[in-house]
Amino acid sequence: MDSRPDRRGKLRLRPPFLKVASMIATSTAQRALLDQCCVTCHGDKTKKANLTLENPDLNTVGDHPELWEKVVRKHREGLMSPPAVRLPPLAECERLRNWLETEIHRKAATRPNPGSVILHLERLVEWLGRVRGTNQDN
């Protein structure tokens, strides 16, 4: 159970399904905005820029960060939408962009990938200590 303080400062328990229900409602609203603004050009039939936004599930945005980061980047740079397309209010577009970024970051936080060590360069002191069998680093 999730707990939140109410107006009087007392903790109020919230069942976890409410959090999931609000996430689904949010993704449904974002899907409607995408369908209204983006799918006309980036649908399965037109597929401009070899990109389709018609089928991706918005409940799994964090599983495909390469796709959604591209969408966020193009939107932030002002390259989307074309001037001929009627856009919703700027606040709604920013809400979509912020929501996408939050979902990408939320998923990335659960599985950090620091990369791999390809090469370890030894310092001269470490190498000499290894060769001589002593540790001269101290």
PyMOL commands that set and color helices and strands:
alter all, ss='L'
color gray80, all
select helices_A, chain A and resi 16-37+48-50+58-63+65-76+90-110+124-132
alter helices_A, ss='H'
color red, helices_A
select strands_A, chain A and resi 2-5+11-14
alter strands_A, ss='S'
color yellow, strands_A
deselect
rebuild
show_as cartoon
